[in-house]
Amino acid sequence: MDASNRETSEMPEDFHGSATPLTDADLETTAGSMGCERATIDAVCDVESSGSGFLRDGRPKILFEAHVFHHLTDGRWGRSHPGISSPQWNRALYGVGGAHQYERLAEAMELDEHAALQSASWGRFQIMGENYAMVGFRDVGAFVTAMCAGEREHLGAFQEFCDKRSLTSPLRNRDWVTFAPG
């Protein structure tokens, strides 16, 4: 999908979209175009999001990354908001998954919406918002809107990410040592 096909309307305020799940045909088609087995893509889904891109309430699964927010905001919120802005990665800052991550995102959005949206990984494949341009979106809002729409958009972003980061071959070969850090 090229960037012109990825332009979407304004981002939903509550992060709810249609939350359309992937079909078997979506997975088979993408696996074929990437030259890998469907089971390989399923394995990535299982690791990144436990096999589902959405919470029960219909919002995309996210994980807010305090170290990314810190970097994108030049650390200006590190002292006043250490739970969402940290100079180093710190697993303890995540807290529980699910809806709690949206609480962290909301806190960050009050400070810097653009940086906050880029500081979360989104959907079934947990693509970081900061990668919006790399995966074919004009801005982070368009990326988030697509991540709210459905897992087909998650899969398209994943495929673009793999292509742009030279991860398709390691995925095809199940070279997890090369693929995982990417």
VOFIBA-325139 format. One record per residue (C-alpha): residue number from 1; residue in one letter; x, y, z. Coordinates in steps of 0.2 Angstrom, whole numbers. Layout:
! residues N
+------+------+-------+-------+-------+
! resi ! resn !     x !     y !     z !
+------+------+-------+-------+-------+
!  NUM !    a !     X !     Y !     Z !
...
+------+------+-------+-------+-------+
! end
This chain:
! residues 182
+------+------+-------+-------+-------+
! resi ! resn !     x !     y !     z !
+------+------+-------+-------+-------+
!    1 !    m !     0 !     0 !     0 !
!    2 !    d !     8 !    17 !    -5 !
!    3 !    a !     7 !    32 !     6 !
!    4 !    s !    -8 !    40 !    -4 !
!    5 !    n !   -18 !    25 !     0 !
!    6 !    r !   -14 !    27 !    19 !
!    7 !    e !   -21 !    45 !    21 !
!    8 !    t !   -35 !    44 !    33 !
!    9 !    s !   -48 !    56 !    41 !
!   10 !    e !   -45 !    64 !    58 !
!   11 !    m !   -39 !    53 !    72 !
!   12 !    p !   -54 !    46 !    83 !
!   13 !    e !   -53 !    55 !   100 !
!   14 !    d !   -57 !    39 !   110 !
!   15 !    f !   -46 !    28 !    99 !
!   16 !    h !   -61 !    17 !    95 !
!   17 !    g !   -63 !    13 !    76 !
!   18 !    s !   -70 !    -2 !    68 !
!   19 !    a !   -57 !   -14 !    75 !
!   20 !    t !   -59 !   -26 !    61 !
!   21 !    p !   -49 !   -42 !    63 !
!   22 !    l !   -38 !   -50 !    51 !
!   23 !    t !   -45 !   -64 !    40 !
!   24 !    d !   -36 !   -80 !    35 !
!   25 !    a !   -35 !   -73 !    17 !
!   26 !    d !   -27 !   -57 !    23 !
!   27 !    l !   -13 !   -68 !    32 !
!   28 !    e !   -11 !   -80 !    18 !
!   29 !    t !   -10 !   -66 !     5 !
!   30 !    t !     3 !   -56 !    15 !
!   31 !    a !    13 !   -72 !    19 !
!   32 !    g !    14 !   -76 !     0 !
!   33 !    s !    19 !   -58 !    -5 !
!   34 !    m !    33 !   -58 !     9 !
!   35 !    g !    38 !   -76 !     4 !
!   36 !    c !    36 !   -83 !    21 !
!   37 !    e !    24 !   -96 !    29 !
!   38 !    r !     8 !   -89 !    37 !
!   39 !    a !    14 !   -98 !    53 !
!   40 !    t !    29 !   -86 !    54 !
!   41 !    i !    18 !   -71 !    54 !
!   42 !    d !     7 !   -79 !    66 !
!   43 !    a !    22 !   -82 !    78 !
!   44 !    v !    26 !   -63 !    77 !
!   45 !    c !     8 !   -59 !    81 !
!   46 !    d !     9 !   -71 !    96 !
!   47 !    v !    25 !   -63 !   103 !
!   48 !    e !    20 !   -45 !   100 !
!   49 !    s !     2 !   -44 !   105 !
!   50 !    s !    -4 !   -62 !   110 !
!   51 !    g !   -12 !   -64 !    93 !
!   52 !    s !   -24 !   -50 !    94 !
!   53 !    g !   -22 !   -31 !    89 !
!   54 !    f !   -37 !   -25 !   100 !
!   55 !    l !   -42 !   -24 !   118 !
!   56 !    r !   -59 !   -30 !   122 !
!   57 !    d !   -66 !   -12 !   122 !
!   58 !    g !   -61 !   -11 !   104 !
!   59 !    r !   -46 !     1 !   106 !
!   60 !    p !   -29 !    -5 !    98 !
!   61 !    k !   -17 !   -13 !   110 !
!   62 !    i !    -3 !    -1 !   114 !
!   63 !    l !    12 !    -1 !   125 !
!   64 !    f !    18 !    17 !   130 !
!   65 !    e !    37 !    19 !   130 !
!   66 !    a !    43 !    32 !   142 !
!   67 !    h !    61 !    32 !   135 !
!   68 !    v !    55 !    36 !   118 !
!   69 !    f !    44 !    50 !   125 !
!   70 !    h !    59 !    57 !   135 !
!   71 !    h !    69 !    57 !   119 !
!   72 !    l !    56 !    65 !   108 !
!   73 !    t !    53 !    79 !   121 !
!   74 !    d !    72 !    81 !   125 !
!   75 !    g !    68 !    76 !   142 !
!   76 !    r !    58 !    91 !   147 !
!   77 !    w !    46 !    81 !   157 !
!   78 !    g !    58 !    69 !   165 !
!   79 !    r !    58 !    77 !   182 !
!   80 !    s !    39 !    82 !   183 !
!   81 !    h !    32 !    66 !   175 !
!   82 !    p !    45 !    52 !   178 !
!   83 !    g !    32 !    38 !   175 !
!   84 !    i !    30 !    43 !   157 !
!   85 !    s !    47 !    51 !   153 !
!   86 !    s !    63 !    42 !   157 !
!   87 !    p !    80 !    43 !   150 !
!   88 !    q !    82 !    24 !   149 !
!   89 !    w !    71 !    10 !   145 !
!   90 !    n !    63 !     3 !   162 !
!   91 !    r !    51 !   -11 !   161 !
!   92 !    a !    45 !    -6 !   179 !
!   93 !    l !    37 !     9 !   171 !
!   94 !    y !    25 !     0 !   160 !
!   95 !    g !    14 !    -6 !   174 !
!   96 !    v !    -1 !   -17 !   169 !
!   97 !    g !    -5 !   -19 !   151 !
!   98 !    g !   -22 !   -16 !   143 !
!   99 !    a !   -32 !     0 !   147 !
!  100 !    h !   -18 !     6 !   159 !
!  101 !    q !    -7 !    10 !   144 !
!  102 !    y !   -20 !    22 !   138 !
!  103 !    e !   -19 !    31 !   155 !
!  104 !    r !    -1 !    33 !   152 !
!  105 !    l !    -4 !    39 !   134 !
!  106 !    a !   -17 !    52 !   140 !
!  107 !    e !    -5 !    59 !   153 !
!  108 !    a !     9 !    61 !   140 !
!  109 !    m !    -4 !    68 !   127 !
!  110 !    e !    -8 !    82 !   139 !
!  111 !    l !    10 !    87 !   138 !
!  112 !    d !    14 !    84 !   120 !
!  113 !    e !     2 !    75 !   109 !
!  114 !    h !    13 !    72 !    94 !
!  115 !    a !    27 !    65 !   104 !
!  116 !    a !    15 !    55 !   115 !
!  117 !    l !     7 !    46 !   100 !
!  118 !    q !    24 !    42 !    92 !
!  119 !    s !    30 !    35 !   109 !
!  120 !    a !    17 !    20 !   109 !
!  121 !    s !    18 !     4 !    99 !
!  122 !    w !     2 !     0 !    91 !
!  123 !    g !    -9 !   -15 !    86 !
!  124 !    r !    -6 !   -33 !    82 !
!  125 !    f !    12 !   -30 !    77 !
!  126 !    q !    16 !   -16 !    90 !
!  127 !    i !    23 !    -4 !    77 !
!  128 !    m !    30 !    11 !    85 !
!  129 !    g !    21 !    27 !    81 !
!  130 !    e !    37 !    36 !    78 !
!  131 !    n !    39 !    25 !    62 !
!  132 !    y !    23 !    32 !    54 !
!  133 !    a !    32 !    39 !    39 !
!  134 !    m !    42 !    24 !    36 !
!  135 !    v !    27 !    13 !    35 !
!  136 !    g !    18 !    25 !    23 !
!  137 !    f !     8 !    38 !    33 !
!  138 !    r !     8 !    56 !    31 !
!  139 !    d !     8 !    60 !    49 !
!  140 !    v !     6 !    51 !    66 !
!  141 !    g !   -13 !    55 !    67 !
!  142 !    a !   -16 !    46 !    50 !
!  143 !    f !    -6 !    31 !    57 !
!  144 !    v !   -16 !    30 !    73 !
!  145 !    t !   -32 !    32 !    64 !
!  146 !    a !   -27 !    17 !    53 !
!  147 !    m !   -22 !     7 !    69 !
!  148 !    c !   -39 !    10 !    76 !
!  149 !    a !   -48 !     4 !    60 !
!  150 !    g !   -42 !   -14 !    59 !
!  151 !    e !   -29 !   -27 !    59 !
!  152 !    r !   -28 !   -27 !    40 !
!  153 !    e !   -20 !   -10 !    43 !
!  154 !    h !    -9 !   -17 !    56 !
!  155 !    l !    -3 !   -30 !    44 !
!  156 !    g !     1 !   -18 !    30 !
!  157 !    a !    11 !    -7 !    42 !
!  158 !    f !    20 !   -23 !    48 !
!  159 !    q !    24 !   -28 !    30 !
!  160 !    e !    31 !   -10 !    26 !
!  161 !    f !    41 !   -10 !    42 !
!  162 !    c !    49 !   -27 !    37 !
!  163 !    d !    52 !   -21 !    20 !
!  164 !    k !    60 !    -4 !    25 !
!  165 !    r !    70 !   -11 !    39 !
!  166 !    s !    77 !   -26 !    28 !
!  167 !    l !    68 !   -39 !    40 !
!  168 !    t !    58 !   -48 !    26 !
!  169 !    s !    72 !   -60 !    23 !
!  170 !    p !    76 !   -64 !    41 !
!  171 !    l !    57 !   -67 !    43 !
!  172 !    r !    56 !   -78 !    28 !
!  173 !    n !    71 !   -88 !    35 !
!  174 !    r !    65 !   -88 !    53 !
!  175 !    d !    81 !   -80 !    58 !
!  176 !    w !    74 !   -74 !    74 !
!  177 !    v !    92 !   -68 !    80 !
!  178 !    t !    92 !   -55 !    66 !
!  179 !    f !    73 !   -52 !    66 !
!  180 !    a !    70 !   -49 !    84 !
!  181 !    p !    81 !   -34 !    87 !
!  182 !    g !    74 !   -25 !    71 !
+------+------+-------+-------+-------+
! end
